[in-house]
């Protein structure tokens, strides 16, 4: 059931619509067992196939929603890729509109990135070779056709990538897919009284990003994840269009952070809470050796251009996922590792070029009268697929100072990895101290970025807000690397 607080109800009555509020946390599961996407292991074959297709998905109730996905009706398979290897991807489009497959988090050259310049026409296919020489990481893939990204991701065109070097056992990490190594795609969606997913975007949703009233994990509502009585690895992917999660466990047991967007930390970090913005990924270890169930919950984070960058819980807590210990599952790992990979290189030099970017939103009558086009911009320029915003040098490093206008913006850069040097002049949060490709800008962040792959002007990299309605509305730019 949709719940509105007083402020939202006033906004709705004024004709602006209201951000959906998820119900408060429940500390028990439904008994329905969480299912996981099919695993496509390409580490031996060095090739995989994806087909963008239509489907009908029953999320809740008896009515099915017309959805889209890769190889299935909603979402797509989990793809395991080997680092330091070439892998052939074959992406086919059977839909009646252009789609793409952006490899969010993979360091690949611009022509293979899968952004707006690599849109696949209906009935056509795209066969990029993914040459990976990056550290192990959890990445994801999703359609990235400008103007259609938000809707296509909302209805299912997304999936998860595992980049591996085959050495997780040596690190002491859980690695059995869907048993102690859990891939968890977090999404909030909205449903009508028939149980069908809806995506009705008015001015309020265009401005603030679309937030749903129902929590889905791997496309399922109200399911419980069965876990062994041991240490479990959770790969958390924020696949929501706009919702920011502040995650914790309801019984206050720690989340042991071992990896961020771009790979492993040097050692696990025990956290009671962590923020996960759209496009970000983390890997955490949870200790279930005591045999007790637990519940992953989130604070309801306010993020509104009308209300400003509140950055605090405004609607209480809601349940993300219930974990139920199953003593019949095999236990491989029962202790936490002491160390992971080595420390990051120091990129904090002052002798590197500085670039300043401001993520901007239009307000007033211009916003109210326009539902697409120039609502959003970066440094005064809305996205233009035919215009290159700047060029940079291959194998160089730059310092970017990125400011967010009016609300919090998750900022993503294609084809690179970066370190967060500061967040509003302070040391970055623990979950921002590893390699990143997406960062939540709540004021100003300072980034040190390495450009390790080429991107010609005909196939540039994107940089954009990962609130998908902002991206589609023009808060995006593009650059070449040569």
C-alpha positions as semicolon CSV with decimal commas, in nm:
position;residue;x (nm);y (nm);z (nm)
1;X;0,000;0,000;0,000
2;X;0,130;0,347;-0,088
3;X;0,192;0,572;0,213
4;X;0,218;0,949;0,190
5;X;0,350;1,182;0,456
6;X;0,193;1,522;0,506
7;X;0,442;1,713;0,293
8;X;0,407;1,469;0,003
9;X;0,029;1,479;0,025
10;X;0,039;1,858;-0,002
11;X;0,269;1,833;-0,305
12;X;0,038;1,582;-0,469
13;X;-0,265;1,801;-0,410
14;X;-0,075;2,089;-0,567
15;X;-0,039;1,886;-0,886
16;X;0,331;1,803;-0,856
17;X;0,293;1,434;-0,768
18;X;0,458;1,274;-0,466
19;X;0,767;1,061;-0,422
20;X;0,667;0,708;-0,332
21;X;0,742;0,600;0,022
22;X;0,820;0,238;0,090
23;X;0,645;0,068;0,383
24;X;0,829;0,044;0,712
25;X;1,060;-0,246;0,786
26;X;0,914;-0,585;0,871
27;X;1,144;-0,823;1,052
28;X;1,016;-1,146;0,908
29;X;1,025;-1,298;0,562
30;X;0,738;-1,426;0,351
31;X;0,868;-1,782;0,313
32;X;0,916;-1,732;-0,061
33;X;1,276;-1,821;-0,147
34;X;1,478;-1,565;-0,339
35;X;1,585;-1,678;-0,683
36;X;1,899;-1,569;-0,865
37;X;1,965;-1,489;-1,230
38;X;2,106;-1,766;-1,446
39;X;2,486;-1,771;-1,437
40;X;2,660;-1,746;-1,777
41;X;3,018;-1,847;-1,707
42;X;3,231;-1,718;-1,994
43;X;3,567;-1,773;-1,824
44;X;3,638;-2,085;-2,032
45;X;3,443;-2,028;-2,354
46;X;3,542;-1,660;-2,368
47;X;3,210;-1,572;-2,529
48;X;2,849;-1,514;-2,429
49;X;2,521;-1,420;-2,595
50;X;2,255;-1,171;-2,487
51;X;1,918;-1,119;-2,653
52;X;1,705;-0,816;-2,571
53;X;1,351;-0,951;-2,572
54;X;1,000;-0,878;-2,451
55;X;0,823;-1,074;-2,179
56;X;0,535;-1,083;-1,935
57;X;0,631;-1,084;-1,567
58;X;0,404;-1,142;-1,270
59;X;0,553;-0,949;-0,978
60;X;0,254;-0,944;-0,743
61;X;-0,109;-1,039;-0,769
62;X;-0,250;-1,218;-1,068
63;X;-0,180;-0,961;-1,340
64;X;0,135;-0,973;-1,550
65;X;0,332;-0,668;-1,663
66;X;0,472;-0,634;-2,014
67;X;0,845;-0,624;-1,947
68;X;1,176;-0,646;-2,130
69;X;1,500;-0,821;-2,044
70;X;1,811;-0,991;-2,171
71;X;1,758;-1,364;-2,246
72;X;1,444;-1,359;-2,030
73;X;1,135;-1,153;-1,957
74;X;1,285;-0,924;-1,690
75;X;1,648;-0,842;-1,609
76;X;1,924;-1,063;-1,748
77;X;2,172;-1,337;-1,657
78;X;2,475;-1,287;-1,435
79;X;2,783;-1,303;-1,659
80;X;3,118;-1,421;-1,522
81;X;3,418;-1,281;-1,710
82;X;3,787;-1,358;-1,675
83;X;4,024;-1,067;-1,632
84;X;4,336;-1,052;-1,851
85;X;4,142;-1,213;-2,135
86;X;3,942;-1,130;-2,448
87;X;3,573;-1,224;-2,439
88;X;3,335;-1,198;-2,736
89;X;2,991;-1,059;-2,653
90;X;2,704;-1,116;-2,896
91;X;2,412;-0,882;-2,825
92;X;2,097;-0,924;-3,035
93;X;1,798;-0,689;-3,038
94;X;1,460;-0,853;-3,099
95;X;1,260;-0,553;-2,973
96;X;1,091;-0,290;-3,190
97;X;1,308;-0,005;-3,059
98;X;1,683;0,060;-3,035
99;X;1,862;-0,075;-2,728
100;X;2,222;-0,102;-2,617
101;X;2,428;-0,288;-2,358
102;X;2,656;-0,056;-2,164
103;X;2,917;-0,244;-1,960
104;X;2,897;-0,026;-1,649
105;X;3,225;-0,071;-1,462
106;X;3,426;-0,243;-1,736
107;X;3,741;-0,069;-1,860
108;X;3,700;-0,118;-2,234
109;X;3,769;0,116;-2,529
110;X;3,497;0,360;-2,633
111;X;3,375;0,164;-2,940
112;X;3,296;-0,134;-2,713
113;X;3,146;0,063;-2,420
114;X;2,781;0,018;-2,519
115;X;2,671;0,376;-2,464
116;X;2,444;0,592;-2,681
117;X;2,683;0,568;-2,977
118;X;2,650;0,190;-2,988
119;X;2,271;0,168;-3,009
120;X;2,149;-0,157;-3,169
121;X;1,864;-0,113;-3,417
122;X;1,564;-0,351;-3,410
123;X;1,655;-0,684;-3,569
124;X;2,027;-0,612;-3,559
125;X;2,313;-0,734;-3,340
126;X;2,640;-0,602;-3,197
127;X;2,951;-0,813;-3,137
128;X;3,209;-0,628;-2,925
129;X;3,527;-0,792;-2,799
130;X;3,576;-0,716;-2,429
131;X;3,947;-0,704;-2,356
132;X;3,974;-0,696;-1,978
133;X;4,292;-0,617;-1,790
134;X;4,131;-0,475;-1,477
135;X;4,112;-0,605;-1,121
136;X;3,828;-0,840;-1,016
137;X;3,507;-0,647;-0,953
138;X;3,129;-0,654;-0,957
139;X;3,000;-0,454;-1,254
140;X;2,667;-0,447;-1,434
141;X;2,520;-0,392;-1,778
142;X;2,214;-0,200;-1,889
143;X;2,065;-0,031;-2,191
144;X;2,193;0,323;-2,247
145;X;1,998;0,474;-2,538
146;X;1,967;0,846;-2,479
147;X;1,611;0,946;-2,395
148;X;1,506;0,584;-2,333
149;X;1,749;0,470;-2,061
150;X;1,519;0,528;-1,762
151;X;1,220;0,348;-1,913
152;X;1,420;0,058;-2,055
153;X;1,603;-0,006;-1,726
154;X;1,278;0,035;-1,531
155;X;1,115;-0,244;-1,731
156;X;1,411;-0,481;-1,712
157;X;1,708;-0,419;-1,943
158;X;1,984;-0,471;-1,686
159;X;2,202;-0,748;-1,544
160;X;2,518;-0,812;-1,340
161;X;2,880;-0,885;-1,435
162;X;3,136;-1,069;-1,221
163;X;3,494;-0,998;-1,326
164;X;3,717;-1,263;-1,169
165;X;4,079;-1,372;-1,163
166;X;3,992;-1,713;-1,017
167;X;4,172;-1,642;-0,688
168;X;3,881;-1,592;-0,448
169;X;3,970;-1,911;-0,258
170;X;4,317;-1,773;-0,192
171;X;4,155;-1,457;-0,057
172;X;3,930;-1,662;0,171
173;X;3,613;-1,532;0,003
174;X;3,284;-1,715;-0,049
175;X;3,250;-1,794;-0,419
176;X;2,972;-2,050;-0,473
177;X;2,715;-1,872;-0,686
178;X;2,368;-1,839;-0,527
179;X;2,479;-2,031;-0,215
180;X;2,734;-1,820;-0,026
181;X;2,810;-1,571;-0,308
182;X;2,484;-1,381;-0,358
183;X;2,414;-1,141;-0,647
184;X;2,150;-0,892;-0,528
185;X;2,003;-0,629;-0,764
186;X;1,817;-0,368;-0,556
187;X;1,532;-0,184;-0,729
188;X;1,224;0,007;-0,617
189;X;0,926;-0,013;-0,847
190;X;0,565;0,106;-0,847
191;X;0,256;-0,109;-0,909
192;X;-0,110;-0,033;-0,964
193;X;-0,401;-0,204;-0,793
194;X;-0,391;-0,485;-1,049
195;X;-0,031;-0,566;-0,958
196;X;0,113;-0,427;-1,282
197;X;0,429;-0,220;-1,284
198;X;0,369;0,142;-1,376
199;X;0,603;0,419;-1,491
200;X;0,410;0,743;-1,520
201;X;0,665;1,024;-1,524
202;X;0,534;1,373;-1,457
203;X;0,720;1,689;-1,365
204;X;0,793;1,578;-1,009
205;X;0,944;1,245;-1,120
206;X;1,142;1,408;-1,403
207;X;1,286;1,661;-1,161
208;X;1,366;1,435;-0,864
209;X;1,395;1,097;-1,036
210;X;1,142;0,815;-1,023
211;X;1,099;0,638;-0,687
212;X;0,875;0,336;-0,642
213;X;0,663;0,211;-0,354
214;X;0,769;-0,155;-0,362
215;X;1,110;-0,310;-0,300
216;X;1,234;-0,570;-0,548
217;X;1,548;-0,782;-0,517
218;X;1,640;-0,967;-0,837
219;X;1,296;-0,872;-0,966
220;X;1,111;-1,032;-0,673
221;X;0,904;-0,871;-0,399
222;X;0,896;-1,007;-0,043
223;X;1,135;-1,300;-0,097
224;X;1,385;-1,431;0,160
225;X;1,744;-1,527;0,084
226;X;1,847;-1,867;0,220
227;X;2,204;-1,852;0,355
228;X;2,439;-2,112;0,505
229;X;2,549;-2,100;0,869
230;X;2,876;-1,937;0,772
231;X;3,017;-1,624;0,612
232;X;2,819;-1,501;0,312
233;X;2,929;-1,262;0,039
234;X;2,665;-1,021;-0,091
235;X;2,724;-0,833;-0,415
236;X;2,486;-0,538;-0,383
237;X;2,395;-0,349;-0,701
238;X;2,181;-0,036;-0,687
239;X;1,976;-0,080;-1,004
240;X;1,713;0,176;-0,905
241;X;1,638;0,474;-1,126
242;X;1,681;0,729;-0,845
243;X;1,654;0,582;-0,494
244;X;1,952;0,616;-0,261
245;X;1,984;0,346;0,006
246;X;2,144;0,376;0,348
247;X;2,181;0,006;0,427
248;X;2,220;-0,170;0,761
249;X;2,122;-0,495;0,930
250;X;1,824;-0,475;1,164
251;X;2,009;-0,660;1,443
252;X;2,308;-0,420;1,414
253;X;2,555;-0,690;1,310
254;X;2,829;-0,541;1,091
255;X;2,849;-0,535;0,715
256;X;3,213;-0,614;0,634
257;X;3,294;-0,412;0,321
258;X;3,550;-0,590;0,099
259;X;3,501;-0,427;-0,243
260;X;3,366;-0,112;-0,406
261;X;3,277;-0,041;-0,771
262;X;3,623;-0,105;-0,914
263;X;3,756;-0,388;-0,699
264;X;3,877;-0,507;-0,361
265;X;3,990;-0,297;-0,068
266;X;4,319;-0,378;0,101
267;X;4,132;-0,526;0,401
268;X;3,771;-0,570;0,520
269;X;3,610;-0,270;0,689
270;X;3,330;-0,333;0,941
271;X;3,043;-0,085;0,897
272;X;2,707;-0,054;1,068
273;X;2,564;0,153;0,779
274;X;2,661;0,227;0,421
275;X;2,519;0,446;0,146
276;X;2,455;0,298;-0,198
277;X;2,349;0,538;-0,475
278;X;2,213;0,444;-0,820
279;X;2,486;0,281;-1,030
280;X;2,709;0,197;-0,731
281;X;2,808;-0,154;-0,627
282;X;2,963;-0,296;-0,310
283;X;3,063;-0,640;-0,192
284;X;3,005;-0,711;0,177
285;X;3,058;-1,015;0,398
286;X;2,793;-1,104;0,658
287;X;2,871;-1,350;0,936
288;X;2,587;-1,598;0,997
289;X;2,792;-1,847;1,199
290;X;2,570;-1,780;1,502
291;X;2,278;-1,935;1,311
292;X;2,053;-1,631;1,354
293;X;1,844;-1,483;1,074
294;X;1,878;-1,114;0,990
295;X;1,714;-0,844;0,780
296;X;1,880;-0,597;0,545
297;X;1,703;-0,262;0,586
298;X;1,742;0,089;0,452
299;X;1,664;0,435;0,575
300;X;1,428;0,622;0,345
301;X;1,661;0,892;0,213
302;X;1,510;1,224;0,110
303;X;1,654;1,371;-0,210
304;X;1,442;1,644;-0,361
305;X;1,514;1,958;-0,557
306;X;1,210;2,115;-0,391
307;X;1,332;2,029;-0,041
308;X;1,706;2,050;-0,101
309;X;1,980;1,799;-0,021
310;X;1,840;1,660;0,302
311;X;2,052;1,347;0,306
312;X;1,875;1,200;0,607
313;X;1,609;0,944;0,672
314;X;1,273;1,110;0,615
315;X;1,031;0,820;0,604
316;X;1,169;0,574;0,856
317;X;1,308;0,236;0,757
318;X;1,194;-0,024;0,511
319;X;1,289;-0,385;0,448
320;X;1,523;-0,461;0,160
321;X;1,578;-0,836;0,210
322;X;1,527;-1,100;0,476
323;X;1,810;-1,351;0,531
324;X;1,707;-1,695;0,661
325;X;1,978;-1,936;0,779
326;X;1,942;-2,281;0,619
327;X;2,154;-2,538;0,803
328;X;2,127;-2,782;0,511
329;X;2,339;-2,553;0,290
330;X;2,711;-2,632;0,279
331;X;2,944;-2,403;0,473
332;X;3,267;-2,323;0,288
333;X;3,386;-2,014;0,474
334;X;3,338;-1,963;0,848
335;X;3,595;-1,693;0,923
336;X;3,649;-1,343;0,790
337;X;3,966;-1,276;0,589
338;X;4,230;-1,046;0,743
339;X;4,343;-0,886;0,418
340;X;4,234;-0,852;0,057
341;X;4,434;-0,687;-0,220
342;X;4,711;-0,433;-0,168
343;X;4,666;-0,060;-0,106
344;X;4,564;0,177;-0,383
345;X;4,830;0,387;-0,558
346;X;4,855;0,747;-0,441
347;X;4,689;0,973;-0,701
348;X;4,663;1,282;-0,481
349;X;4,934;1,485;-0,660
350;X;4,868;1,856;-0,708
351;X;5,065;1,852;-1,033
352;X;4,785;1,710;-1,247
353;X;4,532;1,901;-1,460
354;X;4,214;2,014;-1,286
355;X;3,869;2,004;-1,446
356;X;3,557;2,153;-1,282
357;X;3,205;2,026;-1,352
358;X;2,871;2,145;-1,217
359;X;2,559;1,927;-1,245
360;X;2,274;2,169;-1,306
361;X;1,894;2,165;-1,292
362;X;1,648;2,410;-1,447
363;X;1,374;2,541;-1,224
364;X;1,072;2,766;-1,246
365;X;0,850;2,786;-1,551
366;X;1,112;2,631;-1,778
367;X;1,102;2,308;-1,575
368;X;0,725;2,314;-1,539
369;X;0,660;2,349;-1,912
370;X;0,920;2,105;-2,043
371;X;0,922;1,729;-1,985
372;X;1,232;1,653;-2,189
373;X;1,524;1,821;-2,356
374;X;1,703;2,097;-2,169
375;X;1,583;2,048;-1,812
376;X;1,932;1,940;-1,703
377;X;2,288;2,023;-1,803
378;X;2,654;2,006;-1,701
379;X;2,849;2,333;-1,707
380;X;2,557;2,496;-1,886
381;X;2,549;2,245;-2,173
382;X;2,270;1,985;-2,202
383;X;2,372;1,658;-2,368
384;X;2,426;1,669;-2,744
385;X;2,524;1,338;-2,900
386;X;2,693;1,521;-3,187
387;X;2,904;1,752;-2,968
388;X;3,226;1,654;-2,793
389;X;3,260;1,836;-2,461
390;X;3,636;1,786;-2,424
391;X;3,931;1,557;-2,500
392;X;4,199;1,416;-2,273
393;X;4,517;1,214;-2,311
394;X;4,551;0,838;-2,293
395;X;4,737;0,713;-1,982
396;X;4,699;1,051;-1,814
397;X;4,553;1,142;-1,475
398;X;4,322;1,436;-1,400
399;X;4,168;1,587;-1,091
400;X;3,797;1,660;-1,130
401;X;3,604;1,881;-0,890
402;X;3,236;1,797;-0,931
403;X;2,957;2,001;-0,775
404;X;2,592;1,903;-0,751
405;X;2,314;2,156;-0,799
406;X;2,005;2,159;-0,570
407;X;2,002;1,790;-0,470
408;X;2,226;1,484;-0,448
409;X;2,345;1,336;-0,778
410;X;2,518;0,998;-0,832
411;X;2,791;1,080;-1,083
412;X;2,921;0,809;-1,319
413;X;3,209;0,817;-1,567
414;X;3,237;0,557;-1,843
415;X;3,556;0,370;-1,923
416;X;3,759;0,487;-1,623
417;X;3,821;0,424;-1,257
418;X;3,889;0,692;-1,001
419;X;3,968;0,761;-0,638
420;X;3,763;0,997;-0,424
421;X;4,013;1,241;-0,274
422;X;3,765;1,444;-0,069
423;X;3,393;1,484;-0,007
424;X;3,295;1,841;0,082
425;X;3,651;1,899;0,196
426;X;3,653;1,596;0,425
427;X;3,792;1,246;0,399
428;X;3,559;1,025;0,193
429;X;3,328;0,775;0,359
430;X;3,467;0,420;0,393
431;X;3,259;0,297;0,100
432;X;3,425;0,563;-0,120
433;X;3,787;0,478;-0,036
434;X;3,842;0,210;-0,299
435;X;3,841;0,223;-0,679
436;X;3,518;0,383;-0,799
437;X;3,336;0,469;-1,120
438;X;3,023;0,617;-0,957
439;X;3,008;0,854;-0,660
440;X;2,726;1,035;-0,482
441;X;2,775;1,412;-0,510
442;X;2,609;1,583;-0,212
443;X;2,774;1,920;-0,249
444;X;3,125;1,880;-0,390
445;X;3,360;1,587;-0,447
446;X;3,721;1,581;-0,564
447;X;3,825;1,288;-0,784
448;X;4,156;1,160;-0,922
449;X;4,080;0,985;-1,252
450;X;4,302;0,762;-1,464
451;X;4,236;0,733;-1,839
452;X;4,359;0,386;-1,929
453;X;4,159;0,310;-2,246
454;X;4,114;0,500;-2,575
455;X;3,786;0,650;-2,689
456;X;3,779;0,825;-3,029
457;X;3,554;1,123;-3,096
458;X;3,325;0,893;-3,296
459;X;3,277;0,667;-2,990
460;X;3,336;0,884;-2,684
461;X;3,285;0,805;-2,316
462;X;2,994;0,952;-2,120
463;X;2,991;1,128;-1,783
464;X;2,651;1,184;-1,628
465;X;2,417;1,181;-1,333
466;X;2,294;0,826;-1,273
467;X;1,949;0,937;-1,170
468;X;1,822;0,801;-1,499
469;X;1,556;1,067;-1,552
470;X;1,829;1,334;-1,515
471;X;2,052;1,151;-1,762
472;X;1,771;1,125;-2,018
473;X;1,688;1,493;-1,957
474;X;2,034;1,615;-2,052
475;X;2,262;1,592;-1,744
476;X;2,529;1,415;-1,945
477;X;2,842;1,498;-2,143
478;X;3,098;1,308;-2,348
479;X;3,474;1,312;-2,397
480;X;3,738;1,142;-2,607
481;X;4,065;0,982;-2,494
482;X;4,363;0,957;-2,730
